[in-house]
Amino acid sequence: MTSSVLEASSSRRAPHGARREPLRRTHRLRARWWVFALPSLVLVVIFFVAPFVLNVPFAFSSWSGYTSEIHLIGLDNFRLLWERGILQNSIGITVVYALIAMTVQNVVSLSLALALRTTNRVNSYFRSLFFLPVLISPLAAGYIWRAIVSPDGPLNAVIALVVPGFDRAWLGDPVSALVTVAFVDAWKWSGIATLVYIAGLNSIPATMLEAAAIDGANAWQRFWRIAFPLLAPAFTFNIVTTLIGALSAYDVVASTTAGGPGVSTVTLNMAAVQQFGLSYFGTASALNLTVTVLVVVIAVPLVAWLRRREVAA
């Protein structure tokens, strides 16, 4: 009897030990997380952090291609850019451009996510189709759309079928040029935001939506009162990433308008490239630093506010 009790006791202890072994392996893997993160961290430091830190002193120097002397001049580069109207003009254009691109991208992406939420063969095809622009180079996307919206391009031709004689230079007017380029930026990156919203929608328990439908809630009420609050993490990710991406815009602008007409689409990065082209490296570095400061000033409070909204939701 004693031996049977011991055997029963050992049989009960064996599964417990077997369960502890995977836990120990998990703890060891968590303790070595830095081994997996180290390659990415090294690349970020080499290609992003180090160049930024090394570039900061040049924003406060007299570095240019017209003299061999480089010395610190304090805020003179920023003062010069302000007096010439470059700094305030490019900041205003960048903010407006970013707001338009962010709004259009999130509205379109959320609409597509609602339409393509269900996983089936047809929706999978359209998900892939709408994700294709993400795989295109921003420069290539800009050249494609410059041809589409040109006065003799297909966009005017299609509109002329409804409005005979329609002819508009979409990139020739200061207002329409900025809006058009922002739309191109939104079109380019909407595929990523759409997938994030689809994942967020599919994470909502179906029982909650079914219970609301049984209680008489229509489709709009189910979305606004249940799905929309529970999409808060997806909104946080998409709004922040789309805004930061638009604030750092350059490729699409360079390939569509190159900052024109006039200076109506000269974003901060576009202005920095123009200053580099003129061999004014100090003022170009000052504009690059302004981009970073603008992103931090806008993104940090925005993330904090959106995170509080997630908790409230």
Buried (B, 14 or more C-beta within 10 A) or exposed (E): EEEEEEEEEEEEEEEEEEEEEEEEEEEEEEEEEEEEEEEEEEEEEEEEEEEEEEBEEBBBBBBBEEEEEBEEBEEBBBEBBEEEEBBEBBBEBBBBBBBBBBBBBBEBBBEBBBEBBEEEEEBEEEBEEBBEBBEEEBBEBBBBBBEBBBEEBEBBEEEEEEEEEEEBEBBBBBEBBBBBBBBBBBBBBBBBBBBBBBEBBEEBEEEEBEEBEEEEBEEEEBBEEBBEBBBBBBBBBBBBBBBBBBBBBBBBBBBBBBBBBEBBBBBBBBBBBBBBEEEBBBBBBBBBBBBBEBBEEBBEEBBEEBEEBBEEE
